[in-house]
Amino acid sequence: MWRVLSLLQKNLVWSIPVSMIVGLLYGYLFDAGPLKRVIIPVTFMMVYPMMVTLNVKSVFKGRDYKLQITTQIINFVLVPLLAFYTGRLFFSGGPEKYGLWAVGLFLIGVLPTSGMTISWTGFAKGNKEAAIKMVVFGLVLGALAAPIYTKVFMGAAIDVDVLHMFRQIALFVFVPLIAGLLTQTLARKKYGPRMWNDRIKPKFPPFSALGVILIAFVAMALKARNIIANPSDILTILAPLAVFYLLTYGMLSVAGRIFFKREDAIAMVFGVVMRDLSIALAIAMTAFGKQGLTIALLIALAYVIQIQSAAWYVRFVEKIFGPAQKQPAPEEGRVAPEKTATVTELSTRLTPTDEPPVPSIQKILYATDLSDTARHAVRYACSIGNRFGASVTVLHVIPDVLDALSREAGIDLADHMNRRALADFHTNGIEKAKAAIYRRIRETSRRVAREIPHCPLTEDGVVVKVGSPVRQIVTTARDEKFDLIIMGTHGHGKMEERIIGSTASDVIRMSEVPVMVVRLPAAASIQTHPQRRANQPPENPIRPPAQPGRDRLWREQGVRREE
């Protein structure tokens, strides 16, 4: 079942037109009247999964005010006007159905940014974080503005019951939104952020795609006999839709090139063009009575234009906005000013230009022993996680001290200890240690989030385990399918260095997952001079002190130290 749903979701370009054709045949051959009963449950199934996966917290991150304000001005001023006048141009002076199609086109114009905005922005290598904000803003503002806009602009074409529209929007927007956020919150608390993000959350979007396919099927089935009796209606509808989307793409492409950098411009394009057809269909089929089916026909056909045009636009993104920016290799012995080499840029120097620089990095495991070196490594986890849009999980392993000391002494110390005391140590002492370490790491995570606002590290993404550090790191990375391990190299003191200090080299040797090791040569001297350290101000865990030796080594390799 999941395979079929995922296949439908990944191939909406074809599955929606096929469902419409099947609906057309069904409605022509059979009585489609009973399908009206499934409109409300199918519509809820279409909207609710999108709300469950909505990241509302992202609205409060970042400072892209210019981009967000510009996008919403286009969404709620320019595009509604474009939809209104396109409808007047193509549908004025005709029969009643023309006026209803004009209402459908206007509904598309006042309901911006569907969940597909984020997907298409990602496909085109645009700013996905900005796209998420556009979806949230567009969803709320569009739901509030649609009834008023429709009454003001389309009141002469059709009787618009504003109060009834608000009730339908509450049913199909705000109720699923609240239910989705509650589902997300409860699932995170019950199963944890990792289980939610990795296993539960991905199960919802395919159901939304299935709802879109079914609602397109129902809309076509209910109007099938009228469409087949008047096949020219399809062409009459497709022409203004094509003009509307073509003008929108053109306007946004020009504005994006002039006012924004590549990634932001791409987010703006899809934050405007990908209209919320799901909500528009829901409103059309529930808020306008029998006339809603005629309105829904145009919106159902808009799916074909919208998805096909987005797929083609992605192919031409590089010609419109240029390729994704890559840091040029500096001249030998010199470093370009104010530039920092990222993982992607380093890898492009080592790989052929016709191959992707690195595999997709979606999950990063940041393994820390809480030393200064390891805390320094968090900067790299933040930078790479933000660059690839990857989640960052913090893992700390409490070594089995008894086992380590037994290996050092060459005997099994457990045989020489009181069994009850040993059990109490493991049940009570270890749990207390885990709780203390959880608090310490979460506090560090909060500090990191304040100092690096775009860092995808949260205090919820913390895992503490007990056992062999090497085995736990390697096993966790393999079993939970992480794409990259990031860690430091040194422990706290001489005993820890024997237990932990060799961890990095052993993880590199045993891990099937790529490992990035961050070395800080001066950390050892800082750790071994407590008096000197006491006279120094507290070290910023995010911005370590300058390392002349390391800087010189990096300059020789043509890489600037990240400041």
Secondary structure per residue as TSV (DSSP state, phi and psi in degrees):
chain	resnum	aa	ss	phi	psi
A	1	M	-	360.0	-47.3
A	2	W	H	-62.3	-36.1
A	3	R	H	-64.0	-41.2
A	4	V	H	-66.7	-44.9
A	5	L	H	-63.0	-42.5
A	6	S	H	-64.2	-37.8
A	7	L	H	-64.3	-41.6
A	8	L	H	-64.1	-41.7
A	9	Q	H	-64.0	-42.3
A	10	K	H	-73.6	-15.6
A	11	N	T	-124.1	42.0
A	12	L	H	-61.3	-26.0
A	13	V	H	-56.0	-33.6
A	14	W	H	-107.5	-34.9
A	15	S	H	-66.8	-33.8
A	16	I	H	-69.1	-49.3
A	17	P	H	-58.8	-38.4
A	18	V	H	-64.4	-43.0
A	19	S	H	-63.5	-35.0
A	20	M	H	-68.4	-39.7
A	21	I	H	-66.0	-43.3
A	22	V	H	-63.0	-41.2
A	23	G	H	-62.7	-37.8
A	24	L	H	-62.1	-45.0
A	25	L	H	-66.6	-42.5
A	26	Y	H	-62.2	-47.0
A	27	G	H	-65.3	-28.5
A	28	Y	H	-77.2	-37.0
A	29	L	H	-87.4	-29.2
A	30	F	S	-128.8	167.8
A	31	D	-	-77.9	114.8
A	32	A	-	-91.3	2.1
A	33	G	G	-54.6	-44.4
A	34	P	G	-61.1	-17.4
A	35	L	G	-67.1	-17.5
A	36	K	G	-60.3	-28.4
A	37	R	G	-67.7	-23.1
A	38	V	G	-92.8	-1.8
A	39	I	H	-60.6	-48.8
A	40	I	H	-66.7	-50.2
A	41	P	H	-63.3	-37.7
A	42	V	H	-68.2	-38.3
A	43	T	H	-64.3	-42.3
A	44	F	H	-62.8	-41.2
A	45	M	H	-63.3	-28.2
A	46	M	H	-76.2	-35.7
A	47	V	H	-92.5	-42.5
A	48	Y	H	-57.2	-46.3
A	49	P	H	-60.1	-33.4
A	50	M	H	-65.7	-36.6
A	51	M	H	-71.3	-33.9
A	52	V	H	-61.9	-37.1
A	53	T	T	-93.1	4.0
A	54	L	-	-73.8	129.4
A	55	N	-	-97.1	84.6
A	56	V	G	-66.7	-30.7
A	57	K	G	-60.4	-27.1
A	58	S	G	-65.1	-19.8
A	59	V	G	-59.8	-31.0
A	60	F	G	-94.6	9.2
A	61	K	S	-105.2	151.4
A	62	G	S	81.7	174.1
A	63	R	-	-133.4	36.8
A	64	D	-	-87.1	53.0
A	65	Y	H	-63.9	-42.2
A	66	K	H	-59.7	-45.8
A	67	L	H	-63.1	-46.4
A	68	Q	H	-67.2	-42.9
A	69	I	H	-66.0	-43.5
A	70	T	H	-59.7	-44.4
A	71	T	H	-61.2	-44.2
A	72	Q	H	-73.2	-29.6
A	73	I	H	-63.8	-43.2
A	74	I	I	-63.9	-42.0
A	75	N	I	-64.8	-37.8
A	76	F	I	-112.2	2.6
A	77	V	I	-124.0	-61.5
A	78	L	I	-72.2	-47.0
A	79	V	H	-67.3	-43.8
A	80	P	H	-58.3	-39.4
A	81	L	H	-65.0	-41.0
A	82	L	H	-61.7	-44.0
A	83	A	H	-64.6	-41.8
A	84	F	H	-62.7	-49.0
A	85	Y	H	-75.3	-28.3
A	86	T	H	-65.2	-42.2
A	87	G	H	-62.6	-41.0
A	88	R	H	-65.4	-37.4
A	89	L	H	-65.5	-41.6
A	90	F	H	-97.6	-24.2
A	91	F	H	-119.0	9.0
A	92	S	T	-82.3	145.3
A	93	G	T	79.2	8.5
A	94	G	S	-103.6	-169.0
A	95	P	-	-66.6	178.2
A	96	E	H	-57.8	-37.2
A	97	K	H	-63.3	-27.6
A	98	Y	H	-63.0	-43.2
A	99	G	H	-63.1	-36.4
A	100	L	H	-69.5	-37.9
A	101	W	H	-65.3	-36.2
A	102	A	H	-62.6	-37.6
A	103	V	H	-63.9	-41.9
A	104	G	H	-60.9	-42.7
A	105	L	H	-65.6	-37.2
A	106	F	H	-69.4	-37.9
A	107	L	H	-59.1	-40.4
A	108	I	H	-61.0	-38.5
A	109	G	H	-70.2	-23.6
A	110	V	H	-106.5	4.9
A	111	L	S	-122.2	89.8
A	112	P	-	-87.3	167.3
A	113	T	-	50.8	94.2
A	114	S	-	-87.8	177.5
A	115	G	T	-61.5	-23.4
A	116	M	H	-69.9	-14.6
A	117	T	H	-54.2	-45.3
A	118	I	H	-66.6	-43.5
A	119	S	H	-62.4	-49.1
A	120	W	H	-68.9	-33.1
A	121	T	H	-62.0	-41.5
A	122	G	H	-64.1	-42.5
A	123	F	H	-58.6	-37.6
A	124	A	T	-88.4	4.7
A	125	K	T	61.8	46.6
A	126	G	-	-100.7	-169.9
A	127	N	-	-83.3	96.6
A	128	K	H	-69.7	-34.6
A	129	E	H	-62.1	-42.4
A	130	A	H	-64.9	-37.2
A	131	A	H	-63.8	-38.2
A	132	I	H	-61.8	-43.3
A	133	K	H	-61.9	-40.7
A	134	M	H	-61.2	-38.4
A	135	V	H	-63.7	-46.0
A	136	V	H	-64.7	-49.6
A	137	F	H	-61.8	-46.5
A	138	G	H	-63.2	-38.6
A	139	L	H	-62.5	-49.9
A	140	V	H	-70.0	-49.8
A	141	L	H	-64.9	-40.0
A	142	G	H	-64.3	-40.2
A	143	A	H	-63.5	-36.1
A	144	L	H	-78.1	-33.8
A	145	A	H	-86.3	-28.2
A	146	A	H	-55.7	-50.1
A	147	P	H	-61.6	-41.3
A	148	I	H	-68.0	-47.1
A	149	Y	H	-58.7	-44.7
A	150	T	H	-64.1	-40.6
A	151	K	H	-64.1	-44.6
A	152	V	H	-68.3	-45.6
A	153	F	H	-88.5	-35.7
A	154	M	H	-113.2	8.3
A	155	G	T	-60.2	-27.2
A	156	A	T	-77.8	-23.7
A	157	A	T	-87.8	-29.6
A	158	I	S	-155.4	149.6
A	159	D	-	-73.8	114.7
A	160	V	-	-105.9	113.4
A	161	D	-	-89.3	98.2
A	162	V	H	-60.6	-43.7
A	163	L	H	-62.9	-40.9
A	164	H	H	-65.8	-39.3
A	165	M	H	-63.1	-41.0
A	166	F	H	-61.9	-39.7
A	167	R	H	-64.5	-41.6
A	168	Q	H	-67.0	-38.4
A	169	I	H	-66.1	-39.2
A	170	A	I	-61.0	-38.9
A	171	L	I	-69.1	-39.6
A	172	F	I	-104.5	-2.3
A	173	V	I	-122.4	-61.3
A	174	F	I	-77.4	-35.4
A	175	V	H	-64.8	-49.1
A	176	P	H	-62.3	-33.9
A	177	L	H	-63.2	-48.1
A	178	I	H	-65.0	-44.1
A	179	A	H	-62.8	-38.8
A	180	G	H	-66.2	-43.4
A	181	L	H	-66.7	-37.5
A	182	L	H	-64.7	-43.3
A	183	T	H	-59.2	-45.6
A	184	Q	H	-61.6	-45.1
A	185	T	H	-65.2	-47.4
A	186	L	H	-66.1	-39.9
A	187	A	H	-66.6	-38.2
A	188	R	H	-62.9	-41.5
A	189	K	H	-69.6	-39.3
A	190	K	H	-76.6	-44.0
A	191	Y	H	-105.4	-12.7
A	192	G	H	91.1	153.5
A	193	P	H	-59.4	-37.1
A	194	R	H	-67.5	-48.3
A	195	M	H	-61.6	-38.9
A	196	W	I	-63.8	-51.4
A	197	N	I	-68.8	-36.3
A	198	D	I	-90.8	-32.4
A	199	R	I	-120.6	-35.0
A	200	I	I	-90.7	-50.8
A	201	K	G	-55.9	-42.8
A	202	P	G	-64.9	-12.2
A	203	K	G	-76.8	-19.0
A	204	F	S	-81.6	-47.3
A	205	P	H	-54.0	-38.6
A	206	P	H	-58.4	-33.0
A	207	F	H	-68.0	-36.5
A	208	S	H	-62.9	-42.6
A	209	A	H	-62.2	-40.6
A	210	L	H	-62.7	-39.7
A	211	G	H	-62.1	-40.7
A	212	V	H	-61.1	-45.0
A	213	I	H	-63.2	-43.6
A	214	L	H	-68.1	-40.1
A	215	I	H	-69.1	-33.6
A	216	A	H	-66.0	-39.4
A	217	F	H	-61.4	-46.9
A	218	V	H	-64.5	-44.5
A	219	A	H	-60.0	-42.4
A	220	M	H	-72.1	-38.9
A	221	A	H	-63.5	-40.7
A	222	L	H	-70.4	-23.5
A	223	K	T	-109.6	10.2
A	224	A	H	-57.9	-49.0
A	225	R	H	-67.3	-35.8
A	226	N	H	-66.8	-37.9
A	227	I	H	-67.6	-45.0
A	228	I	H	-67.4	-32.9
A	229	A	H	-70.6	-26.2
A	230	N	-	-132.7	71.7
A	231	P	T	-62.1	-21.7
A	232	S	H	-66.2	-17.7
A	233	D	H	-59.1	-35.4
A	234	I	H	-61.2	-47.7
A	235	L	H	-66.5	-36.7
A	236	T	H	-61.5	-35.4
A	237	I	H	-80.0	-42.2
A	238	L	H	-65.4	-33.4
A	239	A	H	-60.6	-54.5
A	240	P	H	-65.4	-32.4
A	241	L	H	-62.2	-44.3
A	242	A	H	-62.5	-42.3
A	243	V	H	-64.4	-44.2
A	244	F	H	-58.5	-49.7
A	245	Y	H	-70.6	-36.5
A	246	L	H	-64.1	-44.8
A	247	L	H	-65.8	-38.0
A	248	T	H	-64.3	-47.5
A	249	Y	H	-59.1	-44.0
A	250	G	H	-63.4	-46.5
A	251	M	H	-60.9	-44.8
A	252	L	H	-70.6	-37.0
A	253	S	H	-63.2	-42.4
A	254	V	H	-66.1	-47.0
A	255	A	H	-62.5	-40.5
A	256	G	H	-62.6	-43.7
A	257	R	H	-65.0	-34.7
A	258	I	H	-80.3	-42.6
A	259	F	H	-108.3	-16.7
A	260	F	S	-133.9	157.9
A	261	K	-	-73.4	167.5
A	262	R	H	-52.2	-54.5
A	263	E	H	-63.2	-40.3
A	264	D	H	-70.1	-37.4
A	265	A	H	-63.2	-41.2
A	266	I	H	-63.5	-43.7
A	267	A	H	-60.1	-40.9
A	268	M	H	-64.1	-42.8
A	269	V	H	-57.7	-53.3
A	270	F	H	-76.5	-20.5
A	271	G	H	-72.8	-13.4
A	272	V	H	-108.8	-47.4
A	273	V	H	-68.8	-38.3
A	274	M	S	-78.4	82.5
A	275	R	-	-69.1	154.6
A	276	D	-	-82.7	76.9
A	277	L	H	-67.0	-28.1
A	278	S	H	-61.9	-49.3
A	279	I	H	-66.4	-39.5
A	280	A	H	-60.3	-42.9
A	281	L	H	-63.0	-43.4
A	282	A	H	-60.4	-44.0
A	283	I	H	-67.0	-44.0
A	284	A	H	-60.1	-43.4
A	285	M	H	-84.7	-7.6
A	286	T	H	-123.2	-19.6
A	287	A	H	-103.4	-9.1
A	288	F	S	-122.2	16.9
A	289	G	T	61.7	-140.2
A	290	K	T	-64.8	-31.1
A	291	Q	H	-66.7	-20.3
A	292	G	H	-61.7	-29.7
A	293	L	H	-66.9	-37.6
A	294	T	H	-66.8	-40.9
A	295	I	H	-63.7	-42.1
A	296	A	H	-64.3	-28.0
A	297	L	H	-60.1	-45.3
A	298	L	H	-64.7	-40.7
A	299	I	H	-67.3	-37.9
A	300	A	H	-62.7	-40.9
A	301	L	H	-69.8	-25.5
A	302	A	H	-63.4	-29.4
A	303	Y	H	-56.7	-42.1
A	304	V	H	-61.9	-48.8
A	305	I	H	-65.0	-45.5
A	306	Q	H	-64.5	-47.7
A	307	I	H	-71.5	-43.3
A	308	Q	H	-63.7	-41.0
A	309	S	H	-67.4	-37.8
A	310	A	H	-64.0	-41.1
A	311	A	H	-62.1	-40.7
A	312	W	H	-72.6	-36.2
A	313	Y	H	-62.8	-38.7
A	314	V	H	-58.5	-36.3
A	315	R	H	-66.1	-26.9
A	316	F	H	-104.7	6.7
A	317	V	H	-58.4	-44.1
A	318	E	H	-64.2	-33.4
A	319	K	H	-73.1	-29.3
A	320	I	H	-83.7	-48.6
A	321	F	H	-111.4	-0.9
A	322	G	-	86.4	165.7
A	323	P	S	-69.4	161.5
A	324	A	-	-58.2	134.4
A	325	Q	-	-66.4	135.2
A	326	K	-	-124.6	143.1
A	327	Q	-	-73.9	117.9
A	328	P	-	-66.1	146.2
A	329	A	-	-66.8	128.2
A	330	P	-	-72.1	162.4
A	331	E	-	-63.1	150.1
A	332	E	T	-58.4	129.3
A	333	G	T	84.3	0.1
A	334	R	-	-129.9	156.0
A	335	V	-	-123.7	132.1
A	336	A	-	-64.3	137.6
A	337	P	T	-66.5	143.1
A	338	E	T	55.6	32.0
A	339	K	-	-124.3	146.0
A	340	T	-	-126.1	130.2
A	341	A	-	-75.2	126.5
A	342	T	-	-97.1	173.8
A	343	V	H	-59.1	-42.2
A	344	T	H	-61.5	-44.5
A	345	E	H	-66.4	-40.7
A	346	L	H	-61.7	-40.0
A	347	S	H	-71.5	-28.7
A	348	T	H	-67.9	-21.4
A	349	R	T	-76.2	-15.8
A	350	L	T	-111.3	-6.1
A	351	T	S	-122.4	155.7
A	352	P	-	-62.3	151.8
A	353	T	T	-70.5	-19.3
A	354	D	T	-90.8	9.2
A	355	E	S	-119.7	149.9
A	356	P	-	-61.1	143.6
A	357	P	S	-61.2	-46.6
A	358	V	S	-143.1	156.8
A	359	P	-	-61.5	162.9
A	360	S	-	-62.2	130.4
A	361	I	-	-110.5	108.4
A	362	Q	-	-110.2	-25.7
A	363	K	E	-135.2	123.6
A	364	I	E	-114.7	131.6
A	365	L	E	-103.6	112.3
A	366	Y	E	-98.3	102.8
A	367	A	E	-91.1	121.5
A	368	T	-	-125.9	140.4
A	369	D	-	-104.1	14.4
A	370	L	S	68.4	12.2
A	371	S	S	-81.8	170.4
A	372	D	H	-60.8	-40.2
A	373	T	H	-60.1	-48.1
A	374	A	H	-64.7	-38.1
A	375	R	H	-67.0	-30.1
A	376	H	H	-64.3	-35.7
A	377	A	H	-65.3	-19.6
A	378	V	H	-62.4	-28.8
A	379	R	H	-61.1	-38.0
A	380	Y	H	-72.3	-38.7
A	381	A	H	-61.2	-41.4
A	382	C	H	-65.0	-47.2
A	383	S	H	-63.1	-47.5
A	384	I	H	-70.6	-39.6
A	385	G	H	-61.2	-42.3
A	386	N	H	-67.9	-38.6
A	387	R	H	-63.9	-39.0
A	388	F	H	-102.3	1.0
A	389	G	T	66.2	32.7
A	390	A	-	-96.0	152.9
A	391	S	E	-81.9	148.9
A	392	V	E	-120.3	123.6
A	393	T	E	-112.6	133.1
A	394	V	E	-93.6	126.4
A	395	L	E	-120.2	126.3
A	396	H	E	-122.7	132.7
A	397	V	E	-110.0	122.3
A	398	I	E	-82.7	114.8
A	399	P	-	-64.5	146.0
A	400	D	-	-74.4	92.6
A	401	V	H	-59.6	-40.5
A	402	L	H	-61.9	-42.5
A	403	D	H	-65.6	-41.1
A	404	A	H	-64.4	-43.9
A	405	L	H	-66.8	-35.1
A	406	S	H	-61.5	-41.0
A	407	R	H	-67.3	-37.1
A	408	E	H	-64.6	-41.7
A	409	A	H	-81.5	-18.1
A	410	G	T	81.7	10.9
A	411	I	S	-136.5	162.6
A	412	D	-	-88.1	101.6
A	413	L	G	-65.5	-20.8
A	414	A	G	-62.6	-29.3
A	415	D	G	-70.1	-16.9
A	416	H	G	-108.4	13.0
A	417	M	S	-118.6	155.7
A	418	N	-	-65.4	126.3
A	419	R	H	-62.3	-39.2
A	420	R	H	-67.2	-41.6
A	421	A	H	-63.6	-38.5
A	422	L	H	-64.3	-42.0
A	423	A	H	-65.2	-41.6
A	424	D	H	-62.6	-37.7
A	425	F	I	-61.2	-45.1
A	426	H	I	-72.6	-36.9
A	427	T	I	-81.3	-39.6
A	428	N	I	-96.0	-52.6
A	429	G	I	-61.7	-46.5
A	430	I	H	-64.9	-41.2
A	431	E	H	-65.0	-39.6
A	432	K	H	-63.8	-40.3
A	433	A	H	-63.9	-42.2
A	434	K	H	-62.2	-43.4
A	435	A	H	-63.0	-41.7
A	436	A	H	-64.9	-41.4
A	437	I	H	-68.6	-39.6
A	438	Y	H	-54.5	-48.9
A	439	R	H	-61.6	-42.0
A	440	R	H	-64.7	-45.1
A	441	I	H	-69.7	-38.5
A	442	R	H	-65.4	-37.8
A	443	E	H	-63.9	-41.9
A	444	T	H	-61.8	-40.8
A	445	S	H	-62.1	-41.3
A	446	R	H	-64.0	-39.6
A	447	R	H	-66.1	-39.8
A	448	V	H	-62.1	-44.4
A	449	A	H	-61.1	-34.8
A	450	R	H	-70.9	-38.4
A	451	E	H	-87.0	-25.7
A	452	I	S	-126.0	87.1
A	453	P	T	-58.6	-29.9
A	454	H	T	-91.2	6.8
A	455	C	-	-70.3	125.9
A	456	P	-	-81.0	35.1
A	457	L	E	-107.2	125.4
A	458	T	E	-122.6	158.3
A	459	E	E	-69.2	-14.4
A	460	D	E	-80.6	-24.1
A	461	G	E	-86.5	54.7
A	462	V	E	-121.6	131.7
A	463	V	E	-127.3	129.8
A	464	V	E	-121.1	126.4
A	465	K	E	-127.1	165.2
A	466	V	E	-120.9	137.7
A	467	G	S	140.4	-154.4
A	468	S	-	-72.3	121.0
A	469	P	H	-56.0	-44.4
A	470	V	H	-61.6	-51.2
A	471	R	H	-62.9	-40.9
A	472	Q	H	-68.0	-41.6
A	473	I	H	-64.1	-48.0
A	474	V	H	-63.9	-45.4
A	475	T	H	-65.7	-43.9
A	476	T	H	-61.8	-45.4
A	477	A	H	-62.8	-39.0
A	478	R	H	-73.9	-50.1
A	479	D	H	-69.0	-33.9
A	480	E	T	-99.5	11.4
A	481	K	T	57.0	51.0
A	482	F	-	-77.1	153.4
A	483	D	S	-98.0	-19.4
A	484	L	E	-156.5	139.3
A	485	I	E	-108.9	132.0
A	486	I	E	-121.8	131.7
A	487	M	E	-156.6	164.9
A	488	G	E	-96.7	-170.8
A	489	T	-	-120.6	-20.3
A	490	H	-	-113.8	155.9
A	491	G	-	-99.7	-161.6
A	492	H	S	-85.6	-50.5
A	493	G	S	-138.4	-168.2
A	494	K	H	-66.2	-43.4
A	495	M	H	-65.1	-44.3
A	496	E	H	-64.8	-34.8
A	497	E	I	-62.8	-32.1
A	498	R	I	-69.3	-36.1
A	499	I	I	-83.2	-44.9
A	500	I	I	-104.9	-30.7
A	501	G	I	-57.9	-31.9
A	502	S	T	-89.4	3.8
A	503	T	H	-59.1	-45.9
A	504	A	H	-58.6	-48.6
A	505	S	H	-65.6	-36.6
A	506	D	H	-70.1	-37.2
A	507	V	H	-64.5	-43.6
A	508	I	H	-58.0	-42.1
A	509	R	H	-69.7	-35.2
A	510	M	H	-100.1	-20.5
A	511	S	-	-79.5	140.2
A	512	E	S	-86.0	-12.7
A	513	V	S	-96.4	139.4
A	514	P	-	-55.7	142.9
A	515	V	E	-122.4	131.5
A	516	M	E	-110.6	119.8
A	517	V	E	-107.3	129.3
A	518	V	E	-106.9	116.0
A	519	R	-	-99.5	141.8
A	520	L	-	-131.6	88.1
A	521	P	T	-54.6	-34.9
A	522	A	H	-77.0	-10.0
A	523	A	H	-60.9	-37.4
A	524	A	H	-64.0	-41.5
A	525	S	H	-68.5	-34.9
A	526	I	H	-65.8	-41.5
A	527	Q	H	-67.8	-32.0
A	528	T	T	-91.3	3.3
A	529	H	-	-125.9	75.0
A	530	P	H	-60.9	-33.7
A	531	Q	H	-65.9	-42.6
A	532	R	H	-64.4	-39.8
A	533	R	H	-67.9	-35.8
A	534	A	H	-65.1	-28.1
A	535	N	T	-85.2	-4.5
A	536	Q	S	-97.4	153.9
A	537	P	-	-67.0	157.9
A	538	P	-	-56.1	135.3
A	539	E	-	-79.1	135.9
A	540	N	-	-73.3	119.1
A	541	P	S	-69.1	-13.1
A	542	I	S	-95.2	-32.7
A	543	R	S	-120.9	93.6
A	544	P	-	-72.5	163.8
A	545	P	-	-64.9	160.1
A	546	A	-	-61.6	145.3
A	547	Q	-	-123.3	89.3
A	548	P	H	-56.6	-44.1
A	549	G	H	-62.6	-44.0
A	550	R	H	-66.7	-42.3
A	551	D	H	-57.5	-41.9
A	552	R	H	-63.8	-40.6
A	553	L	H	-62.9	-43.0
A	554	W	H	-66.9	-36.7
A	555	R	H	-63.1	-36.7
A	556	E	H	-64.2	-27.5
A	557	Q	T	-91.6	1.9
A	558	G	T	78.8	27.9
A	559	V	-	-124.9	135.8
A	560	R	-	-90.8	137.3
A	561	R	-	-65.1	133.8
A	562	E	-	-69.9	122.5
A	563	E	-	-95.6	360.0
